[in-house]
Each structure stands twice: as structure tokens, then as C-alpha cells.
Amino acid sequence: MWKKLAIIVILIIFIDPIYTVGKATVQQIITWATNDEIQTMLLETKDKIVDVTAKLSEDASIETATPTEAKHDEAELVATTALALKPEAKLVVTNAKEMADAMYAYYSSFSPTFEIQYKGSTQRIEQLVEEAYDRAIKRDDYVYGHISKHSIRYEYGKKVATIYGEQSYLMTPEQAAYVEMNVQEIVTTLNKSAKSDVEKVKAVNDYIVSNTAYTDNTKASPHSAYTVLAEHGGVCQGYALLAHSMLQKLGIETQYIVGYVGQEGHAWNLVKLNGQWYHLDTTWNDPVPDRKGAIRYQYFLVDDRTMARDHTWVAADYPKATSTIYSYYHDIDFPAQVGQQLFYSSVSDDNKLYVLDISTGKSKRVSSSRAQYIVYADGWLYYSNYSHGAYLSKIRPDGSGEQVLNREETKDLYVKDGYLYFVTDELKKMAL
């Protein structure tokens, strides 16, 4: 009996330079006055951004071969590509939704191949496969973001079709399991201290920034959540995918966003709080070169207008972010949290020492000294006093008792096991 054959190939290729964003300051800063202008300017960049997203998402190229005729029994489906696929398992489906469920089951388990059998009319088989594929990859940004390359082909007769898939990922199934297990443990701990959704997002930002150095010199792929978590290094894609996983497990609605910084591809997150969307760029909140103990918030809960000064994305593909209610966080550098108080170096006031009441969003100056590398221990704030030679200094949280403790340039303060550690010409420590 004659049978028909068709091939569909969908390729998604992640290229390192797309995500290896140079984090030097963008030279040209563009400011738009109104949301309407932002929307217009961003949409004008769509053609350029599609060049990247075509390698990442649903814009991947699709080629359908002309069906050929071959004399075989319908029970036999003929392989006609040079690509030799060896499916690991087989599932039987009867519609596009079931097919999408099956595809997603394979993708989310990081399986290298799949074989899915479709039973039913094959008159619209090409559309069914495309619809199923589109549903599957849009189901979970975390899974979609880790697919590095894949192809799909199918063979069909009148009432049966077999869909074959072959795919590769930015991490192995074992690495994916490592992320799943450890992220769950981390967010369980974070949940105990975070009292609100805002604090949960802050905890994710702080964890990733304080434990990661921006680099593409890693053993595993620097683009994966695994590498950022296990090797404490990676690039923007890995930062954003790890943040996505952590935020989801904390119950925060989030989206993975792909765009540009200057001419280079970039990835970050959107988060939804109290019905409003905000941008979160953990990569750009991490100083480069890495500064121990330094966490930034300039790209924490940011609106579209602020983000668009140096980031570009296809605005129509993502929800709008218009709220500026958390803009007070953007003034914070070198934070040290004590209960609901956040002591920090003020970006807008020459790095002077300030305190933020997290519950009210109100800030005030603690000292006129320029403070960096701020830590807290046993009732004192310790910091590098850049008003006095970057010497090690301390002060009470209420602003009293400020004093200089040495006469050497000091940096990289941290507290461990009852000691204050800091760096002058060498690593030193002081009993607390």
C-alpha cells in the first residue's frame, strides 16, 4: 500500500556571543519621555531582536519537504533523513494537546530523543505538529531556555503518524536534577526569612549576586542554571534561568525575557507583584569585576522606561511594566540587612551611609561618611570609610559611636565564626 512521508525540521541554536553580554557601561543612554514613546522605540527594534529570538524561540525556521510516495505497508513508517534517530520511548496521542503534553514531558526531563505515535486523521498533520511544538516550548520558560538545539521530523499514512525528536540541552539530566534538589532546599530557607513577595524577590537577587561571579570560563555551560548554582559562575542566561526557577518555587509569577544591551544579546526576568510587572536583571545587579559582599539594586523591580535606557526588547512579546513604586531600591549599594532595616551606601548621595526601613520604604542618612563593604555584627556596622582613606571603621545603627579602627585602605569585609575578615595588603581578621 502507498504511504506518504513528510519531514519537518525545527532548529534552535544557542550561540555563545548572543548571551555573553559585555557588562561595560553602555555608552549611549537613551531616555524616552512617555510610555507611548517607549513602546514605539522598542517595536522599531523588533526586526533586529528577531535575529536573536529566531535562534531561541518560536521564530525558528521550519522547512517542510514535499511528500514522496513509497510502496510499503502502512504499519511500516520509512525513515528518509540522513539523521539517524534512536528514540528512547514511545507515546500514543490523538490530538495536538496530547502531542504537546508528550513533547513537553520529554523536553522537561531533558531527554535527548523522543518518538510519539499519533492516531487519527493526518490530513492536517503538519499543522498539528507545529501547534503541539508551539504549545510545548511555551509551557515553561525554564525548560525552553535550556534547549540548545533540536529537530523534529514526522512520517505519516492516512490514519497514523510517527513524530521523532532529537534535542540537546545546556545541561544534562543529572545536572537538571542537581538544580531541582538544591533550589528547593535554598528556597525553603529563604521562605523562612522573607515576609513578603518583595522580600522573596530580593532574597533571590541577593542569593544569586552574592554567590556568583560573571564569567564564561566555566566547566559546564555558562548559560545554564546548573553552572551558576554549582560553579558559582556564568553569564546572563544562567543567572536569569536560575532566578526563574527560584522565583517559581517561591510562588512568584515570572517570565524569562530575551533582548539586547547595546548590540549584544541579553537575558533577564520579569516578575509580577500585586498585579504589576517589574524587570529584574540579576546579572546587572552583580558588579564586574566581582566585589565580595557587593549587591546592587539598580536593576531590581524596574519599570519599562527605566529599563529601556540601556536594555532593548520586543515590547509586544511581554507584559508592560509601568509601576515605579519600588524605585527607592535603585539607590542601594553594599547593603547590610539588620531585621527590617537595610543599611547601605547611597548611590545618589556620594555613597554616604543610609538606612532603609523595608516595611515602609523610607530612607534616612546615618552618617556623612562615605561607606562601602558594609557588614553588621554584634550591634555594630563595620565598613570601609572612604571619607577617611578607605580605613576600617565602625558605627552603631543609630549613628552613634563612629570611629576609625585602622590606618590602611580596607576592602572585602565579611563576618565568619566570630571574626571580622577584611583585606588590606593581605587578608586579616579581628575578633568581634
N, C-alpha and C positions, 0 to 999 in steps of 0.2 A: 504494500500500500504506500502511496506517495505521502510524504510528510514535509512540512515546512520548517525552515530554520531561520533564525534571526540572531543577530549579535548586537548587544548594546554595551558600550564601554563608557564608564564614567571614571575619570581620573582626577584625583585631588592630590596635589603635590605641595608639600610644605618646603619652602626654600629658606635656608638659614637667614640670609640677609633680610628677608621680609620681617622677621621678628627680632633680629639682633639690632635693636634700636640704639644708636649712639645717644647717650643721655647728656651730651654737652648742651649748654643753653641754646635754645633756638634763637637765631639772630634777628629774624623779623617777627615781631609780635603784632598780630592783627587783632584789633578790638572792634567789635560791632556794637552799635548803639541800641538796637532793638531786637527782640526775638524774631520778628519777621525777616530782618536783615540776616540774622544768623542762619535761619532756615534756607534763605536764598543762596547765601555764600556756600553753605555746606553742600547743597544739592548741586551746585556748579562743579564740585569736585567729584561727583559720582563716577564719571567715566574713568577717572584716574584710579579711584579706590576699587572699582570693579576689576581692574587688572590684578589686584591682590586677592580680592574675595573670590575671583574665578578659580584660584588655586586652593581656596579654603572651604567653599560652601556650595550652595545650590546653583551657582553660576558655572559650575564645572561643565566642560564641553561634553556633549552627548553625540555619539555617532551611531546611526542605525544602518546596518548593512541591508542590501536588497535581499529579500528571502530567496533562497535557492531551492531547487527540487532535488530530492534524492529518494531512491526506491528502497524503503525499509519498512519493517513492521512498526506500527505506532508505539508499541511497547519499547522500541529502541529509540533513544534520542542520540543523535550524532554530534559529536564534538567537532567543531570546524575551525577552531583558532589554534594558533601555534602555542598559546599559553596553556600549559598542562595543569589543570586544577585538580586537586585531590581533596574533595570535600570530606570533612570530618564527621558530619552527621546529616540527617535528612528530616525535614519537617513537611507536613502536608497542610496546605492552606486552600481557601476557597474564595477569598476576596482580597482587596487591596489593604484593608485594615489588618487582617490576619497576616498578610505578607509583610507589612510594616512591622508588626509585633515580632515576627520571626527574625527579620533583618536586625532589628534593634537588639534582640536577645543575643545575637552573635556579636554585634558591634560592642555592646556594653560588657561582654565577657572577654573582649579583646581576642576573639577567635580569628586566626589567620585566614580561614576559608569557611564557606558555607554552601550547602545545597538545599534548596527549598523546592518542593513539588507543589505545583498549582493544579487543581482540578476544577474544571468549569470551562465556559466558552472562552476561547482565545482570540476572539475577533478584535478585542481591544487590549491585547496582551502588552503591547508597548506602553500604552498609557497607564495600565495597571502597575507595571514595574516601576515606571517613573514616579507615579503617585506614591507607591509604597516606599520607594527610596527617599523621596522628599519628606514624607512623614517620619521616617526612621531617623534621619540625620537631624531633624529639627526638634526631636523629642528631648534631647539633653545636650546642652552646650558643652558640658564637661567631656562627654564621650566624643562628640563631634570635634572638639578642639584637639583631641589626642589622635585622631585619624591622620596619618601622614600620606597615605596613598591607597587607593583601592580601585577595583574594577568589577563590573557586573556584566554578565552575559546570560542569555537565555536561549533555550531551544523549545520549540513547541509544535504540537499537532493540532487537531481540531478541538479536542477536549482535555488536553493535558499539556503542561509546560514544566520545564525544569529551569530554575534560576540558580546560577552559580555565582559565587562571590569570592574574591581574593582581596585581602586587605592587609596593610601593615600599619603599625602604630608607633607613637613616640615613646611608649613604654610597654614592657612585657606584661602578661597576665600576673606574674609574680610581683612585679613592681606595682601594678594596679592594686593588688591585694594588700601590699605593704601600705600604700596610701590610705586605703579604706580603713584598715585597722588602726593606724596611727592617728589619722584625722579624727576618728570617732573618740579616741582617748583624749586628744587635745581639746576638742570642743566640749567634752564632758567637764574638763577642768575649767575652761573659760566660762561655761554656763554658771558655775558656782559663784563667780565674782561679778559677772555682768548683770546689772539690774534692769537694763532696758535694751531695746533693739539697737539704739545708737551705741551703747557701750559694747554690745556684741560686735558690731561692725568695727568699732575702734579696737577691740581686742584682736580681731582678725588682722587688721592693718599692723598693729603693734607686733604681733607674733611673727608675721612674715618678714617685716622690715628688720626687726631685731635679730632674727635668726638667719638672714640671707645676705649674701654679697652678690652684687650684679656681675655676672661673668658668663662667658660662653666656653670657658676652659673647664669642662666637666667630663666625668667618665661616661655617664649616661647622657641622654639628650638634654641639653639645657632648656629645651622648650617644654619639658614635661613637668607636671606637678610632683612626680616622684623625685626628680633631681633637686628641685627646690627644697623639698622636705627632707630627703635623705642625705644629700651632699651639701645642703645649705648654700647653694649657688644656682644660678640660672639666669634666664633672660625673661623679658616681659610676658611671653606666652605662658611660661611656667608659673610665674608669680600670679597671673590672672586666673589660671586654671586651678591652682591650689586655693586661692581666695574663693573661687566659685564653689569648690567642694566644701570648704569650711562654712561658708555662709549658708549654703543649703542645709547642712546638718544643724545649724543653729536656728533654722526656721525663717531665714531672711530670704525674701524673693530677690533673685539676682539674674542678670544677663551678662553673657560674655560678649564683649564688643571689639570689633576689629576696625582699625582705621589707620591714620598716619600721624606722625610727628615730623614736620618738615617733609622730606622726600622719602623717609623710611617708614616701613610698616610698623604698626604697634598694636598691642592688645591690652585691654583693661576691663573693668567691670562697671555695671550699673546695679544699684541696689535700691530697693523700694522700702520706704519708711513712712508710716502713717499716710499711705496713699500717694506719696510723692516720690519721684525717681531722682537719684543723685549719682554722679560719677565718682568712682573710687579707683585711683591708679596707685596701687601699692608699689609698683616699680619706681615711679617718680617721687614717691614718698621716702625712698631709700637713697640716702646720699651716696654719690660716687665721687672720689673713691670712698669705700666703706668707712664710716665713722662709728666706732664702737659706742653703743648707747644712744646714738642719734636717731630719732624718729621724727619724720616730718609729717605735716598735715595740710600742706598747700594743695594737695590733690585728694582731699578727704571730704566726701559729701559735697561735691561741687556741682553748680548749675551749668547748663549748656553754654551760656555767654562767657563765663569764666574759663571753662574748659576749652572753648573754641579759640582762645588767644594763642594756643600753641598745639592743639590737637585738632585733627580733621577726621570726620566720619560721615557716612551716608545717613543723614538725619532721618530720612523717611523709613529706614530699616529698624529704628529703635524708638522707644518712648521718649517723649520730651522731658527734660529736667529743668524746671524753672524756679524752684524754691531756693532761696539763699539763707534759710533760717539757721544753718549751721556754719555760716561763713566765719564766725569767730574762731573756729579751729584753725583757719588758714594762717593765723599769726603765730602759731606754736612751733617751737624748735627745742630740741633737747629736753623733752618733758620728763618729769618725775611725779608719779601719782601717789598721793597720800590720802586714802579714803576717797571722798568725793572732791578733793582738791587736786588740781593739776598745776604743778609749778613748772615754769617754762621760760625760755629765752624768747623775748618778744621780737619777731621779725620786723614789725612796723616801728618799734621804738628802740632801735640801735642795740638790740639784743639784751636789753635790761631785764632784770628778774621780775617776773609777774606770776600771779596765781589766778587760775580759772576755777570757779565753782561749777562743777559739771552739772549739778542739778538745776542751776538757774541760767547758766551761760554767761554769767557776769565775771569780768576780769578786773584786777587792780594791780598796781605796781607794789612789789615787796621791797625792792632795793633799787637805787640808781646805779648800782654796779652792773656791768655787762657780764652776764653769766652764761657759761656753756658747760657741757658734760655734767649736767645736774643729776645728783643721786640723793636719796634720803636714807638715813639710818639713825635710830635711837634719838629721835627728837631734833635732829639737825639736818639741814640741807648742805651738802658739800658740792662744790663746783669750781671750775676754772674761772678766776676773776680777771676778765680781760680789761677791766679798768685799772688793774694793778698788775701788769706784766704777765697775765695769764697764770698768776700764782694760785696755789690751792687755798681755798677759803671755805668758811662755813658760816651759816646764819640760821637763826630759829625761823620756823614757818611764819611767825607773826612779824618778822622783820627785825627782831632784836638780836643783840649779841654778835653782830657781824665781825669777823676777824680773819686776818690772813695767817695761814699756817706754815707756809714755806716761802722761799725766795727763788723758786725755779719755775720755768714755764712748764705747766702741767696739763695733761690731757687724758682721755680714755679712762675716766673714773668708773669703778664698779664695786659693789659690795658683795662679799662672799665669806661665809664662815666666821663672822665677827671681825673681819678686817675690811678696811677701805683700800682697794688697789688703785694705783694710778701710774702714769708714765711720765717721767721727766727725760733724762738721758737714758734711763733704763726703767724696767718695771719695779715699782716699790709698793710697800704695803704699810698700813698704820692700824694698830689695834683700836677698835671702837669702844 
